Amino acid sequence: MPVHFSFATLLIILLVVLFSAFRILREYERGVVFMLGRFYKVKGPGLIIIIPGIQKMVRVDLRTVVMDVPSQDVISRDNVSVKVSAVVYFRVVDPQRAIIQVENFLAATSQFAQTTLRSVLGKHELDEMLAEREKLNMDIQKILDIQTDAWGIKVSNVEIKHVDIDESMIRAIARQAEAERERRAKVIHAEGELQASDKLMQAAHILSQQGGAMQLRYLQTLTNVASDKSNTIIFPIPVDLLSSLMDAVKKP
């Protein structure tokens, strides 16, 4: 009886060990296998066998990771204090390096993204942060991608989400925008006056070439003014016009 019991116990232990040797990896997973502490190979996806006690496997997810970069205090080049948050998209392309070259690639990427965000934005003025986000996103993404390449990680995109500005600075920016619009309005008005004066000068030059053209224009203007019958209009008659009329009457 004890012999039979021991055999059954041994059989159960062998079945448990054999069952634990089988691992299933999904399509987006890879297994970094170590044998006696040394790197052996990258396995998966599908059914793989791990020798218990000799081999050890670390699962690595190959899907794109969306990581929020916490709000960072940034001082711009024009000495404006802002809080900036961003999001980083990256994925593991080399599971071996992601496990061997860095202790925790998620934490390492997060910390490096935070420092890179502060250092890059600190080189630009506030207007550039607000108006040139695409360029800043590309600059941050390139720096992150170069650094994380040694960890087997590919940074595909970086997006700046929020640029929070102090309330007093918001009022200053509003005043600046209002002053800028007033400046543009004055410039446009001055350009309009310049163009109008140029056209009037050309018209006066053309009218001066004919003696009666100026008088006809004068009468046309009076006609337009007289269309409003609620007003009484008193206007002088040029002497040269009267002279022309008198000459016409004297002629037989």
Buried (B, 14 or more C-beta within 10 A) or exposed (E): EEEEEEEEEEEEEEEEEEEEEEBEBEEEBBBBBBEEEEEBEBBBBEEBEBEEEEBBBEBBBBEEBEBEBEBBEBEBEEEBEBBBBBBBBBBBBBBBBBBBBBEEBBEBBBEBBBEBBBEBBEEBBBEBBEEBBEEBBEBBBBBBBEBBBEBBBBBEBBBBEEBEBEEEEEEEBEEEEEEEEEEEEEEEEEEEEEEEEEEEEEEEEEBEEEEEEBBEEBEEEEEEEEEEEEEEEEEEEEEEBEEBEEEEEEEE
